[in-house]
Amino acid sequence: MTTQKPDEGLKRVVGVTGLTAAIVNLSIGGGIYGLPAIIGMQLGAAGVIGFLLCGLMFAAIILCYVEIGSRIKTSGGSYAYVEAAFGPFAGFIVNWLFFFGWGILSSAAVMNIVADSLAVVTPAFSKPLMRVLLFTFLIGLMILINVRSAKRSVQFVNFVTLIKLIPLVWIIIFGISHIQPGNLHWEEMPSIKSFGDTALILFFAFAGFESSLSVSGEIKNPSRTVPLGVLCGGLIVFFTYILIQTVAFGVLGPEIELHKGAPLAAVGERIAGIAGVTIILLAAALSGLGSVTGDVLASPRLLFAGAKDGMFPKFLGQIHPRFATPHWAVIVYGGLILLFSVSGGFKQLAILASGALLLIYLAVVLSLIKFRIRKIEPAEKSFKVPGGYVIPGIAIAAILYVLSNLSTAEVSSICVFVGVVCIIYVVMKWWPKRHAS
């Protein structure tokens, strides 16, 4: 077992700013434009407390990622961490859970959010043919940008991240004056049951940072960049959610249920009328587009890393001779997002995607614990979370708590998916041996 691999031929171009922007971009997606209503309907004015508690639990997971991310310098993110700790079989399962169970289905869902938001402004995008053309153009553009240059991709993500934050900052600044103090009054803490009912939604409001670490083979000085980038990105995401939830419920109060499809658009209308609605709907589309662009930058590195280890077809591990990017992995990953975006059959798998990410988090935390128990130290100086096993223990408890809120049917679906992946792994290992004989 090792925490290092030979040089992969990728250029290390992602610095602290790039990693921070990627984390903010991937975490704050199109979902934030509907999230305040979901949380407000369940927890009322105390929704901010829900975000605070979930943020603290998620911080423990982030710290575990920071430590192990500063140890492992190769591409693959979660896959690379688990593979280094538990071997190729565990890494194979995590890779499938991440790139398909979470990444592709989530990005496909977000692309439909983009189309739905644009359809409100331009009804033509509600027609199937126009949606197909829109998906093909946007995803094709993402593939082109990511194939030509990882550096250009990072710059584009930085730009989109800045642009997508402007409407949110606008809502926070100008929405404060429209807050009705009575809407923010609450007399008691939310019950454990109420918090549990929203645990999955709250938990995954913060998800996305782990995708940005999939480009670990292209991060400059990981022992410094990973801790600083994750810390800065995590803080920006946390305070943005807190402020947006406060303003949204403060302005709309119990009426937020009437605007559960687009609560921030309703806030925008209170601030600037129809112009405010248009701004927010366009911002929701841009926000979703930015998240998918960041995913097309990061997640193909899982395919690339898996192919280098012999878990996927070899061509996915090729590097473009001119642009030094994993071009086939980017093309295949983007193509799969396009396929599921067009088909629309991915929505019923949303819970599967959420459960898949929880299992990935659990595997990564356990990987960190194994490194510590075996006293395996990286060749270079790395970040170490203080407090011994307290933080990893909190992270495991938080993950198991959220998993406990899944229904029996949802757990069964996840188990079936993992079972199929195991069968694929066995077949892939058995077939070459049989063919050779």
C-alpha positions as CSV (number, residue, x, y, z in Angstrom):
1,M,0.0,0.0,0.0
2,T,1.4,3.4,-1.0
3,T,0.3,7.0,-0.9
4,Q,2.3,7.9,-4.0
5,K,2.4,6.9,-7.6
6,P,4.7,7.8,-10.5
7,D,4.2,11.0,-12.4
8,E,1.1,10.8,-14.6
9,G,2.1,13.3,-17.2
10,L,-0.5,15.9,-16.2
11,K,0.4,19.5,-15.7
12,R,0.0,20.9,-12.1
13,V,-1.9,24.1,-12.9
14,V,-4.6,24.3,-10.1
15,G,-3.6,26.7,-7.3
16,V,-5.5,27.9,-4.1
17,T,-7.7,30.3,-6.1
18,G,-8.6,27.7,-8.7
19,L,-9.4,25.0,-6.0
20,T,-11.4,27.5,-3.9
21,A,-13.4,28.6,-7.0
22,A,-14.0,24.9,-8.0
23,I,-15.3,24.0,-4.5
24,V,-17.7,27.0,-4.4
25,N,-18.8,26.4,-8.0
26,L,-19.5,22.7,-7.5
27,S,-21.2,23.1,-4.1
28,I,-23.4,26.1,-4.9
29,G,-25.3,24.8,-7.9
30,G,-28.8,25.4,-9.3
31,G,-30.3,23.7,-6.2
32,I,-29.7,26.7,-4.0
33,Y,-32.4,28.6,-5.9
34,G,-35.0,26.1,-4.6
35,L,-33.4,24.9,-1.4
36,P,-34.6,27.7,1.0
37,A,-38.3,26.7,0.4
38,I,-37.6,23.0,1.2
39,I,-35.8,23.8,4.4
40,G,-38.2,26.6,5.4
41,M,-41.2,24.3,5.0
42,Q,-39.7,21.7,7.2
43,L,-37.9,23.8,9.9
44,G,-39.5,27.2,9.6
45,A,-37.5,30.1,10.9
46,A,-35.1,27.6,12.6
47,G,-33.9,26.5,9.2
48,V,-30.7,28.4,9.8
49,I,-30.0,26.2,12.8
50,G,-30.4,23.2,10.5
51,F,-27.8,24.6,8.2
52,L,-25.5,25.3,11.2
53,L,-25.7,21.8,12.6
54,C,-25.3,20.2,9.2
55,G,-22.4,22.5,8.4
56,L,-20.6,21.4,11.6
57,M,-21.1,17.7,10.7
58,F,-19.9,18.3,7.2
59,A,-16.9,20.2,8.5
60,A,-15.6,17.0,10.1
61,I,-15.8,15.2,6.7
62,I,-14.1,18.1,5.0
63,L,-11.2,18.0,7.5
64,C,-10.8,14.3,6.8
65,Y,-10.6,15.0,3.1
66,V,-8.1,17.8,3.7
67,E,-5.7,15.5,5.5
68,I,-5.9,12.6,3.1
69,G,-6.0,15.0,0.1
70,S,-2.7,16.5,1.2
71,R,-1.2,12.9,1.5
72,I,-2.3,11.5,-1.9
73,K,-0.9,13.5,-4.8
74,T,-2.3,11.5,-7.8
75,S,-5.5,12.0,-9.8
76,G,-8.7,10.4,-8.8
77,G,-9.8,12.2,-5.6
78,S,-11.9,9.8,-3.5
79,Y,-11.1,6.9,-5.7
80,A,-7.3,7.5,-5.3
81,Y,-7.7,7.7,-1.5
82,V,-9.7,4.5,-1.1
83,E,-7.6,2.6,-3.6
84,A,-4.4,3.5,-1.8
85,A,-5.9,2.4,1.5
86,F,-7.9,-0.7,0.7
87,G,-6.8,-1.8,-2.8
88,P,-8.2,-2.0,-6.3
89,F,-11.5,-3.7,-5.5
90,A,-12.6,-1.0,-3.0
91,G,-11.3,1.7,-5.4
92,F,-13.3,0.2,-8.2
93,I,-16.5,0.3,-6.3
94,V,-15.9,3.9,-5.2
95,N,-15.0,4.9,-8.7
96,W,-18.3,3.6,-10.1
97,L,-20.3,5.1,-7.2
98,F,-18.8,8.4,-7.8
99,F,-18.6,8.8,-11.6
100,F,-21.9,7.2,-12.3
101,G,-24.0,6.9,-9.1
102,W,-23.3,10.6,-8.2
103,G,-21.5,12.6,-10.9
104,I,-23.3,11.7,-14.1
105,L,-26.8,11.5,-12.7
106,S,-26.4,14.7,-10.7
107,S,-25.0,16.7,-13.6
108,A,-27.8,15.4,-15.9
109,A,-30.4,16.5,-13.3
110,V,-28.7,20.0,-13.1
111,M,-28.7,20.3,-16.9
112,N,-32.5,19.9,-16.8
113,I,-32.6,22.6,-14.1
114,V,-30.7,24.8,-16.6
115,A,-33.2,24.1,-19.3
116,D,-36.2,24.5,-17.0
117,S,-35.0,27.9,-15.9
118,L,-34.3,29.1,-19.4
119,A,-37.8,27.8,-20.5
120,V,-39.5,30.3,-18.1
121,V,-37.7,33.1,-19.9
122,T,-37.8,31.6,-23.4
123,P,-40.7,29.0,-23.7
124,A,-39.0,27.4,-26.7
125,F,-36.7,25.5,-24.4
126,S,-39.6,23.5,-23.0
127,K,-39.8,21.7,-26.4
128,P,-37.9,18.3,-26.5
129,L,-36.0,19.1,-29.7
130,M,-34.8,22.5,-28.4
131,R,-33.7,20.9,-25.1
132,V,-31.7,18.3,-27.0
133,L,-30.0,21.0,-29.1
134,L,-29.4,23.1,-26.0
135,F,-27.9,20.1,-24.1
136,T,-25.7,19.1,-27.1
137,F,-24.4,22.7,-27.6
138,L,-23.6,23.4,-23.9
139,I,-22.1,20.0,-23.0
140,G,-20.2,20.0,-26.3
141,L,-18.7,23.4,-25.4
142,M,-17.8,22.1,-21.9
143,I,-16.0,19.1,-23.5
144,L,-14.1,21.3,-25.9
145,I,-12.9,23.7,-23.2
146,N,-11.8,20.8,-20.9
147,V,-10.0,18.9,-23.7
148,R,-8.0,21.9,-24.9
149,S,-6.6,23.0,-21.5
150,A,-7.1,22.2,-17.9
151,K,-5.7,25.7,-17.2
152,R,-8.4,27.3,-19.4
153,S,-11.0,25.1,-17.7
154,V,-9.9,26.4,-14.3
155,Q,-10.1,30.0,-15.6
156,F,-13.6,29.5,-17.0
157,V,-14.7,27.9,-13.7
158,N,-13.3,30.9,-11.8
159,F,-15.2,33.3,-14.2
160,V,-18.5,31.4,-13.9
161,T,-18.1,31.2,-10.1
162,L,-17.7,34.9,-9.8
163,I,-20.6,35.6,-12.1
164,K,-23.0,33.1,-10.4
165,L,-22.3,34.6,-7.0
166,I,-23.2,38.2,-8.0
167,P,-27.0,37.6,-8.0
168,L,-26.8,35.8,-4.6
169,V,-24.8,38.7,-3.2
170,W,-27.5,41.0,-4.7
171,I,-30.3,39.1,-2.9
172,I,-28.4,39.2,0.4
173,I,-27.6,42.9,0.2
174,F,-30.9,44.2,-1.1
175,G,-33.1,41.5,0.5
176,I,-32.1,42.4,4.0
177,S,-34.2,45.6,3.9
178,H,-37.3,43.6,2.9
179,I,-37.0,41.2,5.8
180,Q,-40.0,41.1,8.2
181,P,-38.5,40.5,11.7
182,G,-41.5,38.5,12.8
183,N,-40.7,35.9,10.1
184,L,-37.4,35.1,11.8
185,H,-38.9,34.5,15.2
186,W,-38.8,31.0,16.6
187,E,-39.4,29.7,20.1
188,E,-37.8,26.3,20.2
189,M,-35.1,24.1,18.5
190,P,-36.3,21.9,15.7
191,S,-37.1,18.3,16.9
192,I,-34.7,15.5,16.1
193,K,-37.3,14.1,13.8
194,S,-37.7,17.4,11.9
195,F,-34.0,17.7,11.4
196,G,-33.8,14.0,10.4
197,D,-36.5,14.6,7.7
198,T,-34.3,17.2,6.1
199,A,-30.9,15.7,6.9
200,L,-30.3,14.3,3.4
201,I,-31.2,17.7,1.7
202,L,-29.2,19.7,4.2
203,F,-26.2,17.3,4.0
204,F,-26.1,17.4,0.2
205,A,-26.5,21.2,0.1
206,F,-22.8,21.1,1.0
207,A,-21.7,18.3,-1.3
208,G,-19.5,19.0,-4.3
209,F,-16.1,19.8,-2.8
210,E,-15.0,16.2,-3.2
211,S,-15.4,16.4,-7.0
212,S,-12.9,19.3,-7.1
213,L,-10.2,17.0,-5.5
214,S,-10.5,14.6,-8.4
215,V,-7.9,16.8,-10.1
216,S,-5.4,16.1,-7.4
217,G,-2.8,15.1,-10.0
218,E,-3.0,18.7,-11.4
219,I,-2.9,20.6,-8.1
220,K,0.2,22.7,-7.4
221,N,1.8,22.0,-4.0
222,P,-1.1,19.8,-2.7
223,S,0.1,19.9,1.0
224,R,-0.5,23.7,0.9
225,T,-3.2,24.1,-1.8
226,V,-5.6,21.5,-0.6
227,P,-6.0,22.7,3.0
228,L,-6.2,26.4,2.1
229,G,-8.5,25.8,-0.9
230,V,-10.9,23.5,0.9
231,L,-11.0,25.9,4.0
232,C,-11.7,29.0,1.9
233,G,-14.2,27.3,-0.3
234,G,-16.0,25.6,2.6
235,L,-16.3,28.9,4.5
236,I,-17.7,30.8,1.5
237,V,-20.3,28.0,0.8
238,F,-21.3,27.8,4.5
239,F,-21.9,31.6,5.0
240,T,-23.6,31.9,1.6
241,Y,-26.2,29.3,2.6
242,I,-26.8,30.8,6.0
243,L,-27.3,34.3,4.6
244,I,-29.5,33.1,1.7
245,Q,-31.7,31.0,4.0
246,T,-32.1,34.0,6.4
247,V,-33.0,36.5,3.8
248,A,-35.4,34.1,1.9
249,F,-37.4,33.1,4.9
250,G,-37.1,36.6,6.4
251,V,-38.7,38.1,3.3
252,L,-41.3,35.4,2.5
253,G,-42.0,33.8,5.9
254,P,-44.7,31.0,5.8
255,E,-45.6,32.2,2.3
256,I,-42.4,30.5,1.2
257,E,-44.5,27.3,0.7
258,L,-46.4,29.1,-2.1
259,H,-43.1,29.6,-4.0
260,K,-41.5,26.2,-3.4
261,G,-40.5,25.9,-7.0
262,A,-38.5,29.2,-7.1
263,P,-38.3,30.9,-3.7
264,L,-35.4,33.1,-4.6
265,A,-37.2,34.3,-7.8
266,A,-40.0,35.4,-5.4
267,V,-37.5,37.3,-3.3
268,G,-36.1,38.9,-6.5
269,E,-39.7,40.0,-7.4
270,R,-40.1,41.7,-4.0
271,I,-36.8,43.5,-4.6
272,A,-37.0,44.5,-8.2
273,G,-40.3,43.3,-9.7
274,I,-40.3,41.3,-13.0
275,A,-36.7,42.3,-13.7
276,G,-35.7,40.7,-10.4
277,V,-37.5,37.4,-11.4
278,T,-35.7,37.4,-14.7
279,I,-32.3,38.0,-13.1
280,I,-32.7,35.1,-10.6
281,L,-34.0,32.7,-13.2
282,L,-31.1,33.4,-15.5
283,A,-28.7,33.2,-12.5
284,A,-30.2,29.7,-11.7
285,A,-29.4,28.6,-15.2
286,L,-25.9,30.0,-15.1
287,S,-25.3,28.5,-11.6
288,G,-26.3,25.0,-12.8
289,L,-24.2,25.4,-16.0
290,G,-21.2,26.4,-13.9
291,S,-21.6,23.4,-11.6
292,V,-21.7,20.9,-14.6
293,T,-18.7,22.6,-16.2
294,G,-16.8,22.1,-13.0
295,D,-17.9,18.5,-12.9
296,V,-16.7,17.9,-16.5
297,L,-13.3,19.3,-15.4
298,A,-13.0,17.2,-12.3
299,S,-14.9,13.8,-12.5
300,P,-13.3,12.5,-15.8
301,R,-10.1,12.3,-13.8
302,L,-11.8,9.3,-12.0
303,L,-12.1,7.5,-15.3
304,F,-8.5,8.5,-16.2
305,A,-7.1,7.2,-12.9
306,G,-9.2,4.0,-13.1
307,A,-8.0,3.4,-16.6
308,K,-4.4,3.8,-15.5
309,D,-5.0,1.1,-12.9
310,G,-6.5,-1.2,-15.5
311,M,-10.1,-0.9,-14.2
312,F,-11.5,0.8,-17.3
313,P,-10.6,0.6,-21.0
314,K,-7.1,1.7,-21.6
315,F,-8.0,4.5,-24.0
316,L,-9.6,6.4,-21.1
317,G,-6.1,6.7,-19.6
318,Q,-4.6,8.4,-22.7
319,I,-3.3,12.0,-22.4
320,H,-3.7,14.3,-25.4
321,P,-0.2,14.8,-26.9
322,R,-0.7,18.5,-27.4
323,F,-3.0,19.7,-24.6
324,A,-1.8,17.3,-21.9
325,T,-5.4,16.5,-20.8
326,P,-7.2,13.2,-20.4
327,H,-9.2,13.9,-23.5
328,W,-11.0,10.6,-24.0
329,A,-12.1,10.5,-20.4
330,V,-13.5,14.0,-20.7
331,I,-15.3,13.1,-24.0
332,V,-16.8,9.9,-22.6
333,Y,-17.9,11.5,-19.4
334,G,-19.5,14.5,-21.1
335,G,-21.2,12.1,-23.6
336,L,-22.8,10.2,-20.7
337,I,-24.1,13.4,-19.1
338,L,-25.6,14.3,-22.5
339,L,-27.3,10.9,-22.8
340,F,-28.9,11.0,-19.4
341,S,-29.8,14.7,-19.8
342,V,-31.7,14.0,-23.0
343,S,-33.4,10.8,-21.7
344,G,-34.6,12.3,-18.5
345,G,-34.8,8.8,-16.9
346,F,-32.3,9.7,-14.2
347,K,-34.7,11.5,-11.8
348,Q,-35.9,8.4,-10.1
349,L,-32.2,7.6,-9.3
350,A,-31.7,10.8,-7.3
351,I,-31.8,9.1,-4.0
352,L,-29.4,6.4,-5.3
353,A,-27.0,9.3,-6.1
354,S,-27.3,10.7,-2.7
355,G,-26.7,7.4,-0.9
356,A,-23.8,6.7,-3.2
357,L,-22.0,9.9,-2.1
358,L,-22.6,9.0,1.6
359,L,-20.9,5.6,1.0
360,I,-18.0,7.4,-0.7
361,Y,-17.6,9.7,2.3
362,L,-17.6,6.8,4.7
363,A,-15.0,4.9,2.6
364,V,-12.7,8.0,2.5
365,V,-12.9,8.5,6.3
366,L,-12.1,4.9,6.9
367,S,-9.2,5.2,4.5
368,L,-7.8,8.0,6.6
369,I,-8.2,5.9,9.8
370,K,-6.3,3.0,8.2
371,F,-3.4,5.3,7.2
372,R,-3.2,6.5,10.7
373,I,-3.4,3.0,12.3
374,R,-0.8,1.7,10.0
375,K,1.3,4.8,10.6
376,I,1.8,5.3,6.8
377,E,3.3,8.7,6.3
378,P,3.6,10.5,2.9
379,A,7.0,11.3,1.4
380,E,6.4,15.1,1.8
381,K,5.0,17.1,4.7
382,S,1.2,17.0,4.8
383,F,-1.7,18.5,6.8
384,K,-2.9,16.5,9.8
385,V,-6.2,17.1,11.6
386,P,-5.6,17.6,15.3
387,G,-7.5,15.7,18.1
388,G,-6.6,12.2,17.2
389,Y,-9.6,10.2,16.1
390,V,-12.2,12.6,17.4
391,I,-12.9,14.3,14.0
392,P,-13.0,11.1,12.0
393,G,-15.3,9.6,14.6
394,I,-17.7,12.6,14.3
395,A,-17.6,12.3,10.5
396,I,-18.5,8.6,10.7
397,A,-21.3,9.3,13.2
398,A,-22.7,12.0,10.9
399,I,-22.7,9.8,7.8
400,L,-24.4,6.9,9.6
401,Y,-27.0,9.3,11.0
402,V,-27.9,10.6,7.6
403,L,-27.9,7.1,6.1
404,S,-30.3,6.0,8.8
405,N,-32.9,8.3,7.3
406,L,-33.0,6.4,4.0
407,S,-36.0,4.1,3.5
408,T,-35.7,0.4,3.1
409,A,-36.4,0.6,-0.6
410,E,-33.7,3.3,-1.0
411,V,-31.2,1.1,0.9
412,S,-32.1,-1.9,-1.3
413,S,-31.6,0.1,-4.5
414,I,-28.1,1.2,-3.3
415,C,-27.2,-2.4,-2.4
416,V,-28.3,-3.7,-5.8
417,F,-26.2,-1.0,-7.5
418,V,-23.1,-2.0,-5.5
419,G,-23.8,-5.7,-6.2
420,V,-23.9,-5.0,-9.9
421,V,-20.6,-3.1,-9.7
422,C,-19.0,-6.1,-7.8
423,I,-20.2,-8.4,-10.6
424,I,-18.7,-6.1,-13.2
425,Y,-15.4,-6.1,-11.3
426,V,-15.3,-9.9,-11.1
427,V,-16.1,-10.3,-14.8
428,M,-13.4,-7.8,-15.8
429,K,-10.8,-9.7,-13.8
430,W,-12.0,-13.1,-15.0
431,W,-12.4,-12.4,-18.7
432,P,-8.8,-11.5,-19.5
433,K,-7.5,-14.6,-17.7
434,R,-10.0,-16.8,-19.6
435,H,-9.1,-15.1,-22.9
436,A,-5.4,-15.6,-22.2
437,S,-5.8,-19.3,-21.6
